Amino acid sequence: MKKLLFALFLTASISNVALAGESAADAISAAKAEIEKAGKTGFLWRDTGKFLKKAEEALGKGDEKKAMKLAKKAKFQAERAQEQAKAQANAGPRF
């Protein structure tokens, strides 16, 4: 049990270090890439671009924390939009 808890703690620590190294500018770039992919599917969600724009504005004002939060939200929505496109690729009426 102790080994399992130690492994979980170590994994969480490593992932937090990796996330801490990411800047808001990197997060915005990643969000832009995902938004571009989602846009090609035709399933881009309504507010995703708004979150990206607000993230860029926050970064311009020097608010890294807010920019990071908004960029991650935009990326999350873009990724879910891509999943939605895959799930609904063959959607249609069933007779």
C-alpha positions as CSV (number, residue, x, y, z in Angstrom):
1,M,0.0,0.0,0.0
2,K,2.8,2.4,0.9
3,K,4.5,1.7,-2.5
4,L,1.3,2.5,-4.3
5,L,0.8,5.8,-2.5
6,F,4.4,6.7,-3.1
7,A,4.0,5.9,-6.8
8,L,0.9,8.1,-7.0
9,F,2.6,10.9,-5.1
10,L,5.6,10.8,-7.4
11,T,3.5,10.8,-10.5
12,A,1.5,13.7,-9.3
13,S,4.7,15.6,-8.4
14,I,6.2,15.0,-11.8
15,S,3.1,16.1,-13.6
16,N,2.8,19.3,-11.5
17,V,6.4,20.2,-12.3
18,A,5.7,19.6,-16.0
19,L,2.7,21.9,-15.9
20,A,4.5,24.5,-13.9
21,G,7.0,24.9,-16.7
22,E,4.4,25.8,-19.2
23,S,3.9,29.5,-19.8
24,A,0.6,31.2,-20.7
25,A,2.0,32.0,-24.2
26,D,2.6,28.2,-24.7
27,A,-0.9,27.4,-23.5
28,I,-2.3,30.0,-25.9
29,S,-0.4,28.5,-28.7
30,A,-1.6,25.0,-27.9
31,A,-5.2,26.3,-27.7
32,K,-4.8,27.9,-31.1
33,A,-3.6,24.6,-32.6
34,E,-6.6,22.7,-31.2
35,I,-9.0,25.4,-32.2
36,E,-7.7,25.2,-35.8
37,K,-8.3,21.4,-35.8
38,A,-11.8,21.8,-34.4
39,G,-12.6,24.5,-36.9
40,K,-11.7,22.1,-39.7
41,T,-14.3,19.6,-38.4
42,G,-17.1,22.2,-38.5
43,F,-17.9,21.6,-34.8
44,L,-16.1,24.5,-33.2
45,W,-18.1,25.6,-30.1
46,R,-19.5,29.1,-29.8
47,D,-17.4,30.5,-26.9
48,T,-14.1,28.8,-27.6
49,G,-12.7,31.7,-29.6
50,K,-14.0,34.2,-26.9
51,F,-11.9,32.4,-24.3
52,L,-8.9,32.5,-26.4
53,K,-9.3,36.2,-27.1
54,K,-9.7,36.9,-23.4
55,A,-6.6,34.8,-22.7
56,E,-4.6,36.9,-25.1
57,E,-5.9,40.1,-23.6
58,A,-5.0,38.9,-20.1
59,L,-1.5,38.0,-21.2
60,G,-1.2,41.4,-22.8
61,K,-2.1,43.0,-19.4
62,G,0.5,40.7,-17.6
63,D,-2.0,38.5,-15.9
64,E,-0.4,35.1,-16.5
65,K,-2.6,33.2,-14.2
66,K,-5.9,34.4,-15.8
67,A,-4.4,33.9,-19.3
68,M,-3.4,30.3,-18.4
69,K,-6.8,29.5,-17.0
70,L,-8.6,30.9,-20.1
71,A,-6.2,29.3,-22.6
72,K,-6.7,25.9,-20.9
73,K,-10.5,26.4,-21.1
74,A,-10.3,27.2,-24.8
75,K,-8.1,24.2,-25.5
76,F,-10.4,21.9,-23.5
77,Q,-13.4,23.1,-25.5
78,A,-11.6,22.7,-28.8
79,E,-10.6,19.1,-27.8
80,R,-14.2,18.3,-26.8
81,A,-15.5,19.7,-30.1
82,Q,-13.2,17.4,-32.0
83,E,-14.5,14.4,-30.0
84,Q,-18.0,15.6,-30.7
85,A,-17.2,15.7,-34.4
86,K,-15.9,12.1,-34.3
87,A,-18.9,10.9,-32.3
88,Q,-21.4,12.5,-34.6
89,A,-19.7,11.8,-37.9
90,N,-22.4,9.3,-38.9
91,A,-25.3,10.9,-37.1
92,G,-28.6,10.9,-38.9
93,P,-32.1,9.6,-38.7
94,R,-32.5,5.9,-38.2
95,F,-35.5,4.3,-40.0
